[in-house]
């Protein structure tokens, strides 16, 4: 009984000591204006809130998200290729890839993929 209580106390005291030491060591020692100010995506938070935002940056981010999600949809298609009928696998896959390529061509043709003007 004494052994169980001793081991319980040790398993309680050691993590408490480690957490206390980590808290003391992780404190900021130097407080300067830049480190204590909030970081707002590269914009200076002290300037005007009506600063123009690059629409081209937003468009590139949306295109990246669209193609990122479609990569996640393509991966299961490859996995089920061996277990499904080749005709029921090929037609939807080709249609999906053609829609992707058509969208990519349209974005390229509209100039959305060119960063420099």
LOMI-618452 format. One record per residue: x, y, z of N, C-alpha, C in turn; residue in one letter. Coordinates in steps of 0.2 Angstrom, whole numbers, plus 5000, padded with zeros to 4 digits. Layout:
! residues N
XYZXYZXYZa;...
This chain:
! residues 117
500449945000500050005000500450065000x;501050065004501450125004501850134998x;501950074994502350074988501850114983x;501250094983500750124978500650194979x;500650214985500550294987501250324985x;501750294986502450334984502450344977x;502350284973502350294966501850344963x;501250344966500750394964500950464965x;501250474971501550544973502150564968x;502550514966503050524961502850544954x;502350504952502050524946501650584945x;501450614951501150674952501650734952x;502150724956502650774957503150784951x;503350734948503850744942503550784937x;502950764934502650814929502450884931x;502350894938502150964940502851004940x;503350964942504051004942504251014934x;504150974930504350984923503951034920x;503251044921502851094919503051164922x;503251164928503451224931504051254928x;504551204927505151224924505051254917x;504651214913504551234906504151304906x;503751314911503351384911503851434913x;504351424917504851474919505251494913x;505551434910506051444905505751474898x;505051464897504751484891504551564891x;504551594897504351664897504751704893x;504451754890504851804886505251854890x;505851854889506251904893506351974890x;506251974883506352044880505652064877x;505352114879504752134876504852204872x;504852194865504952254861504252264857x;504152314854503552334851503352294845x;503852264841503652224836503452154838x;503752124843503552064846502852064849x;502652114853502052114856501452144852x;501652164846501052194842500752134838x;500152134836499852074833500052074825x;500152014823500352004816499751994811x;499652034807499052034802499252014795x;499451954794499551934787500051984783x;500552004786501052044783500852124782x;500252144785500052214784500152244791x;500352304791500452344797499852354801x;499652324807499052334810498952414812x;499452454812499352524814499152564809x;499152544803498952584797498252584795x;498052614790497352614788497052554787x;496452534789496052474788495852474781x;495752534777495552534771496052524765x;496552494767497152484762496952434757x;497052444751496852404745497152334746x;496752284745497052214745497052184738x;497652154737497752124730497252064728x;496852084724496352034721496651974718x;497251984715497551934711497851884716x;498051904722498251864727497651814729x;497151844730496551814733496351754727x;496351774721496151734716496651674715x;497251684716497751634716497651584722x;497451614727497351564733496651524732x;496151554729495551514728495751464723x;496051474718496251424713496651364716x;497151384720497551334724497051294728x;496551324732496151284736495751234731x;495451254726495051214721495451154719x;496051164716496451114714496751064720x;496851094726497051054731496451004733x;495851024733495250984735495150934729x;495250954723495250904718495750844718x;496350864720496850814721496550764727x;496250784732495950744737495450694734x;495150724729494550684725494850634720x;495450644718495750604713496050544716x;496350544722496650494725496250434726x;495650434729495250374729495050344723x;495050384717494950354711495450304709x;496050324710496650274709496550214713x;496350224719496350164724495750114722x;495150144719494650094718494750064710x;495250084707495350064700495349994699x;495649954704495749884704495149844705x;494649874709494149834712493449854708x;493449904703492849914700492949894692x;492349894689492349884682492749934678x;493149924673493549964670493150024666x;492550004663492150054660491750104665x;491550074670491250124675491750164679x;492450144678492950184681493150234676x;493250214670493550264665493150324663x;492550314662492150364660492050424665x;491850414671491850464676492550494677x;493050454677493750484678493950534673x;493850514667494050554661493550614661x;492950614662492550674663492750714668x;492950694674493250734679493850764677x;494350734674494950754672494850814667x;494350794662494250844657493950914660x;493550904665493250964668493851004671x;494250964675494851004678495251034673x;495451004667495851034662495551094659x;494851084658494451144655494551204659x;494451194666494451244670495151274671x;495651234670496351264670496451304664x;496251274658496351314652495951384652x;495351384655494951444655495351494660x;495651474666495951514670496651544667x;496951494663497551514660497351564654x;496851554650496651594645496451664647x;496151674653495951734656496451774659x;497051744660497651774663497651774671x;497251724674497251724681497851694684x;498251654680498851624683499451664682x;499451724679499951764678500051814684x;500551814688500651854694500751924692x;501251934687501451994685501052024680x;500952094680500452114675500752134669x;
